[in-house]
Amino acid sequence: MKTAIVTDSTAYIPATLREDLGIRMIPLSVTIEGETYEEESELTAGRFYKMVGGELPKTSQPPVGKFAECYSRLAEEGFGAVIVITLSSGISGTFASAVQAGDMADNIDVRVFDSEISCMMQGFYAIRAAKMARSGAGPEEIMDELARMQETMDAFFMVDDLSHLQRGGRLSSAQALIGGLLQVKPLLHFKDKVIVPFEKIRTRKKAMARIEQLLGEAAAANGALEAAVIHANRPEEAEAWKASLQEKFPEVEFVTSYFGPVIGTHLGEGSMGLGWVKK
């Protein structure tokens, strides 16, 4: 039985890699000044950051019909099963939409995996699943591997401006005000499927150094890791940080990725992150 792999656009997997691995992508949408765009297909990250002004964009999950159409096409193509990997159900209804569409699907076995995270860390799940599917692994085996990955998956990120999280409902007004007054660069991470503060650090440099320390602890505990440096419209800074990290942690395999329109709406330009999982 052939198994297909589907993920949503917030995994931010490069299009060429998606195509090479046969990963199908369902886009989330961003509305800017009344115009709605599907991220990755109609709106790139670079264009998004140029367009964003004073009004906070609005984001929306894919409609159930998008998933239903995808499942139907896969069944017609001869796939007997599909594994769908979504961004965390704690910050989006995308997981629920994928499950609802799966309940209505005929002639295909639909399994939906809640990544409980987003961005390239979500992408790591999809990439590994696609490689396993290509090698002939079935849905049960792939889902078991995704659950194992979750045990060592982690990511930390910092924002330049707390107002985006506050305006988007991801941070209380009091937290945003205090953070702004103290010039705090809070380290954030996913816990229990939602974004929460991890530590409050005074400067960007110290925040990034603390993330490096956390990476070192993970590498010591788990051995070889694959990791992603993630940026919000700071490509040069991201590449410089990646080069520095690669020198310090030769046992870790690094890639560079980005916070696209949907996640960038809530974190804001200038945000930086680092995530990893055991190879």
C-alpha positions in Angstrom: 0.0 0.0 0.0 1.4 3.4 -1.0 1.4 6.1 1.7 1.3 9.8 0.8 2.6 12.6 3.0 0.8 15.9 3.3 1.7 18.9 5.4 0.5 22.5 5.7 2.4 25.6 4.5 3.7 26.5 7.9 6.3 23.7 7.6 8.1 26.1 5.2 9.8 23.2 3.3 11.5 24.5 0.2 9.3 23.8 -2.9 12.1 21.9 -4.7 12.5 19.6 -1.7 8.7 19.1 -1.4 8.6 18.1 -5.1 11.6 15.8 -4.8 10.0 13.9 -1.9 6.5 14.1 -3.2 5.2 16.0 -0.1 1.8 17.6 -0.8 1.2 21.0 0.8 -2.1 22.6 2.0 -1.7 26.4 2.4 -2.9 28.6 5.2 -3.9 32.1 4.3 -3.0 35.7 5.3 -5.2 38.7 4.8 -3.4 42.1 4.4 -5.4 45.2 4.0 -8.5 43.3 2.8 -6.6 41.1 0.3 -6.2 37.4 1.1 -3.3 35.3 -0.1 -2.3 31.7 0.3 1.1 31.6 1.8 3.9 29.9 -0.1 1.9 29.6 -3.3 0.6 33.2 -3.7 2.7 35.0 -1.1 6.4 34.4 -0.4 8.0 35.4 2.9 10.1 38.1 1.2 7.1 39.8 -0.3 5.2 39.5 2.9 7.7 41.4 5.0 7.7 44.2 2.4 3.9 44.5 2.4 3.3 44.5 6.1 2.6 47.9 7.6 0.9 49.2 10.7 -2.2 47.0 10.6 -1.6 43.4 11.8 -2.5 40.9 9.1 -5.0 38.2 9.8 -4.3 34.5 9.4 -6.7 31.7 8.6 -6.6 27.9 8.5 -7.3 25.9 5.4 -11.0 25.0 4.9 -12.0 21.4 5.4 -12.7 21.2 1.6 -9.0 21.8 0.8 -8.1 18.6 2.7 -11.0 16.7 1.4 -10.0 17.5 -2.2 -6.4 16.5 -1.5 -7.5 13.1 0.0 -9.7 12.4 -3.0 -7.0 13.2 -5.5 -4.5 10.9 -3.6 -7.0 8.0 -3.6 -7.5 8.5 -7.4 -3.7 8.4 -7.8 -3.6 5.0 -6.1 -2.5 5.8 -2.6 -4.0 3.6 0.1 -3.1 5.8 3.0 -2.1 9.4 3.8 -0.3 10.9 6.8 -1.1 14.6 7.4 1.4 16.5 9.5 0.0 19.9 10.8 1.2 22.8 12.9 0.3 22.6 16.5 -3.4 22.3 17.3 -2.9 24.7 20.2 -2.4 27.7 17.8 -4.5 26.7 14.8 -7.6 24.8 13.8 -5.7 23.2 10.9 -5.4 19.9 12.7 -9.1 19.8 13.4 -9.9 20.6 9.7 -7.6 17.8 8.5 -9.2 15.3 10.9 -12.8 16.4 9.9 -11.9 15.9 6.2 -10.4 12.5 7.1 -13.7 11.4 8.7 -15.4 12.0 5.4 -12.8 10.4 3.2 -13.6 7.3 1.2 -11.1 4.8 -0.2 -8.1 6.1 1.7 -6.8 5.6 5.2 -6.2 9.1 6.7 -3.9 9.6 9.7 -3.4 13.1 11.1 -0.3 13.9 13.2 -0.3 17.0 15.5 3.3 18.2 15.3 2.6 20.4 18.4 5.1 22.8 16.9 5.5 24.7 13.6 8.0 25.9 11.0 10.9 23.8 9.9 10.6 21.6 12.9 7.2 20.6 11.6 9.0 20.2 8.3 11.5 17.7 9.7 8.6 15.4 10.6 7.2 15.6 7.0 10.6 15.1 5.4 11.4 12.0 7.5 7.9 10.6 6.9 8.3 11.1 3.1 11.7 9.4 3.1 10.2 6.4 5.0 7.2 6.3 2.7 9.4 6.3 -0.4 11.3 3.3 1.1 8.1 1.4 1.5 7.1 2.0 5.1 3.5 1.8 5.9 1.4 4.3 7.9 1.7 2.5 11.3 5.5 2.4 11.1 5.7 6.1 10.0 3.4 7.3 12.8 5.5 5.4 15.3 8.6 7.1 14.1 6.9 10.5 14.3 6.0 9.8 17.9 9.6 8.9 18.6 10.8 12.1 17.0 8.6 14.1 19.3 10.6 12.9 22.3 13.7 14.8 21.2 12.1 17.6 19.2 12.6 21.1 20.6 12.8 24.7 19.5 13.4 28.1 21.1 12.9 31.5 19.5 13.1 35.2 20.4 11.1 38.2 19.1 12.3 41.7 18.5 8.9 43.3 19.2 6.4 41.8 21.7 3.5 43.8 20.3 2.9 41.3 17.5 2.3 38.4 20.0 0.2 40.7 22.2 -2.0 42.0 19.3 -2.4 38.5 17.9 -3.6 37.1 21.3 -0.4 35.1 21.9 0.8 37.2 24.8 -1.1 39.2 27.5 -1.0 43.0 27.4 0.7 43.1 30.8 3.5 40.8 29.6 4.0 42.8 26.5 4.2 46.1 28.4 6.6 44.8 31.0 8.8 43.2 28.3 8.9 46.4 26.3 9.8 48.6 29.2 12.7 46.4 30.3 13.8 45.7 26.7 13.4 42.0 27.4 14.0 39.6 24.6 11.9 36.7 25.9 12.9 33.2 24.9 9.7 31.4 23.8 8.9 27.7 23.0 6.1 25.4 22.5 4.7 23.7 25.6 1.5 21.7 25.7 0.9 22.7 22.1 1.0 26.5 22.7 3.6 29.2 22.7 4.8 30.2 26.2 7.7 32.1 27.7 10.7 30.0 28.6 13.0 32.7 30.0 13.3 36.4 30.0 16.7 37.7 28.8 17.7 41.3 28.5 19.5 41.5 25.1 19.3 39.8 21.7 23.0 38.6 22.0 22.4 37.0 25.4 19.2 35.4 24.2 20.9 33.8 21.2 23.8 32.6 23.4 21.2 31.0 25.8 19.7 29.1 22.8 23.1 27.9 21.9 23.6 26.6 25.4 20.3 24.7 25.2 21.4 23.2 21.9 24.6 22.1 23.5 22.7 20.4 26.3 20.5 18.6 23.7 23.5 17.5 21.7 25.2 16.1 24.8 22.1 14.2 25.7 21.1 12.9 22.3 24.2 12.7 20.1 23.8 13.6 16.5 21.1 16.1 15.8 19.6 17.9 12.8 18.8 21.5 13.4 17.3 24.5 11.7 18.2 28.2 12.2 14.9 30.1 11.5 14.7 33.8 10.8 12.0 36.5 10.1 13.5 38.5 7.2 17.1 38.3 8.6 18.8 36.0 6.1 22.3 37.3 6.5 22.2 37.2 10.3 20.8 33.6 10.0 23.5 32.4 7.8 26.2 34.0 10.0 24.7 32.3 13.1 24.5 29.0 11.2 28.2 29.2 10.3 29.1 30.0 13.9 27.0 27.1 15.2 28.3 24.7 12.7 31.9 25.4 13.9 30.9 25.0 17.6 28.7 21.9 17.0 30.3 19.8 14.2 28.1 16.8 15.2 24.9 18.7 14.3 23.6 19.0 10.8 22.2 22.5 10.2 19.9 24.0 7.7 18.5 27.6 7.4 14.8 28.3 7.2 12.4 31.2 7.8 9.2 32.3 9.6 6.8 32.7 6.7 3.8 34.9 6.4 1.5 33.1 8.9 4.0 32.6 11.7 5.7 35.9 10.9 2.4 37.7 11.5 2.5 36.6 15.1 6.2 36.8 15.8 7.2 39.9 13.8 10.1 40.8 11.6 13.5 40.3 13.2 12.6 37.2 15.1 15.2 34.4 15.3 14.8 30.7 16.3 16.7 27.5 16.5 15.1 24.0 16.6 16.5 20.5 16.6 15.6 16.8 16.7 17.7 13.6 17.1 18.8 12.1 13.7 
